[in-house]
């Protein structure tokens, strides 16, 4: 699976589902990879609504902090928002509660829907592929090893309360993206810069 072109310009857009934006470390990795230009990030207001609701509903954070996070996401990624997609949901056959995600992918001409809940995305139109965040990040790691390792280094360096090493970050990521964490760890061990 080639996710980006050889000149590192994004080829594919990906709608990122709420369940990928919920876990802190995974959200941070996905957003940093998008910021590095390895894919065009897409989401809808409904997806961000769900993230906000789930963060509050699970007592992961306060309503104020969840709203602040959403405002930051919208400010940092202003082009990620997909609008006027709802009419496309009418003809879809996947799980009713996730048709809006597929509709947003169709509207934004996204090639991928990155989701931890693949079973709710069957069937979907063949021009869109539902992919787990694990498989998505593994594909990016294969195509852009050095850049992904740089993203992970920067992510770990940014975490200061408490300080986190790349190995500790990968351990945390292994809960939601185990194959990616293992492959990245292997690449780091094999890398002559380590």
C-alpha positions in Angstrom: 0.0 0.0 0.0 1.5 3.3 -1.1 0.0 6.2 0.9 2.1 9.0 -0.4 4.0 9.8 -3.6 7.8 9.5 -4.0 8.2 13.3 -3.7 6.5 13.1 -0.3 3.5 15.1 -1.4 0.2 13.7 -0.1 -1.6 11.5 -2.5 -4.4 10.3 -0.2 -6.8 12.0 2.1 -8.0 10.1 5.2 -11.0 10.7 7.3 -10.0 9.9 10.9 -12.8 8.4 13.0 -13.5 9.5 16.5 -12.2 6.3 18.1 -8.7 7.1 16.6 -8.8 10.7 18.0 -9.9 9.5 21.5 -6.7 7.9 22.9 -4.2 10.7 23.7 -1.0 9.1 22.4 -2.6 7.7 19.2 -4.3 11.1 18.5 -1.0 12.9 19.0 0.8 10.5 16.7 -1.8 10.7 13.9 -2.0 14.5 14.1 1.8 14.8 14.0 2.0 12.5 11.0 -0.6 14.6 9.3 1.3 17.8 10.2 4.4 16.2 8.7 2.5 16.1 5.4 2.2 12.3 5.0 -1.5 12.4 4.4 -4.3 14.9 4.2 -6.3 14.8 7.4 -10.1 15.0 7.2 -12.9 14.9 9.8 -16.4 16.3 10.2 -18.1 18.3 12.9 -19.9 15.0 13.8 -16.7 13.2 14.4 -15.3 16.0 16.6 -18.7 16.1 18.4 -18.2 12.4 19.2 -14.6 12.8 20.4 -15.8 15.6 22.7 -18.7 13.6 24.0 -16.6 10.5 24.7 -13.8 12.4 26.4 -16.4 14.0 28.8 -18.6 10.8 29.1 -15.7 8.6 30.1 -14.4 11.3 32.6 -11.2 11.4 30.6 -11.3 15.2 30.8 -13.7 18.1 31.7 -16.1 19.6 29.3 -14.0 22.8 29.3 -10.8 20.9 28.4 -12.6 18.8 25.7 -13.9 22.0 24.1 -10.4 23.5 24.3 -8.9 20.5 22.6 -11.5 20.7 19.8 -10.8 24.4 19.3 -7.1 23.6 19.0 -7.7 20.8 16.5 -9.9 23.1 14.4 -7.3 26.0 14.6 -4.3 23.8 13.8 -6.0 21.8 11.0 -8.5 24.3 9.4 -8.5 22.4 6.1 -9.5 19.1 7.8 -13.2 20.0 8.1 -15.5 18.3 5.6 -18.8 20.0 5.1 -22.1 19.4 3.1 -21.7 15.6 3.1 -24.8 14.5 4.9 -26.9 13.9 1.8 -24.4 11.2 0.7 -25.2 9.1 3.7 -28.7 8.2 2.4 -27.6 5.5 0.0 -25.0 3.8 2.3 -25.4 0.4 3.8 -22.7 0.2 6.5 -23.7 0.6 10.2 -26.2 3.4 10.5 -24.3 5.3 13.2 -21.1 5.5 11.0 -22.7 6.4 7.7 -21.8 10.0 8.3 -18.1 9.0 8.4 -18.3 7.3 5.0 -20.3 10.2 3.6 -17.5 12.6 4.8 -14.9 10.4 3.1 -16.9 10.4 -0.1 -17.4 14.2 -0.1 -13.7 14.8 0.6 -12.6 12.2 -1.9 -10.7 10.5 0.8 -9.1 7.1 0.0 -9.1 5.9 3.6 -11.2 5.9 6.7 -8.9 5.3 9.6 -10.9 3.6 12.3 -10.5 1.1 15.2 -14.0 -0.3 14.5 -13.7 -1.9 11.0 -16.8 -4.0 11.4 -19.1 -0.9 11.2 -17.7 0.0 7.8 -19.0 -3.0 5.8 -20.1 -2.6 3.1 -18.8 0.7 1.9 -18.2 1.9 -1.7 -15.0 0.5 -3.2 -13.5 3.9 -3.7 -13.0 4.2 0.0 -11.1 1.7 2.2 -11.6 1.4 5.9 -8.2 0.7 7.6 -7.1 0.3 11.1 -4.8 3.0 12.6 -2.3 0.1 13.1 -2.3 -0.8 9.4 -2.3 2.9 8.4 0.7 3.8 10.5 2.5 0.6 9.5 2.1 1.6 5.8 3.4 5.0 6.5 6.3 3.6 8.4 7.2 1.3 5.4 7.1 4.3 3.0 8.6 7.0 5.2 10.7 5.3 7.9 13.0 8.3 8.7 10.2 10.8 8.8 8.0 8.6 11.1 10.9 8.0 13.4 11.5 11.8 13.5 7.8 12.3 14.4 8.1 9.8 17.2 11.3 11.4 18.5 9.6 14.8 18.5 6.4 13.4 20.1 8.4 11.8 23.0 10.5 15.0 23.4 7.4 17.1 23.7 6.1 15.0 26.6 7.6 16.5 29.7 5.1 15.8 32.5 6.4 13.3 33.1 9.3 13.0 30.6 8.9 10.1 28.2 11.4 8.2 26.1 10.6 6.9 22.6 10.5 3.4 24.1 8.0 4.5 26.7 5.9 6.2 24.0 5.9 3.0 21.9 4.9 1.0 24.9 1.9 3.4 25.4 1.1 3.2 21.6 1.2 -0.6 21.7 -2.2 -0.6 23.5 -3.9 0.9 20.4 -1.5 0.2 17.6 0.6 -2.9 18.6 2.0 -3.8 15.2 3.1 -0.2 14.5 4.7 0.1 17.9 6.6 -3.2 17.4 7.7 -2.4 13.9 8.8 1.1 14.9 10.7 -0.3 17.9 12.5 -2.8 15.6 13.4 -0.1 13.1 14.8 2.1 15.9 16.9 -0.8 17.2 18.2 -1.5 13.7 18.9 2.2 12.9 22.6 3.1 13.0 21.7 6.5 14.5 20.4 4.8 17.7 
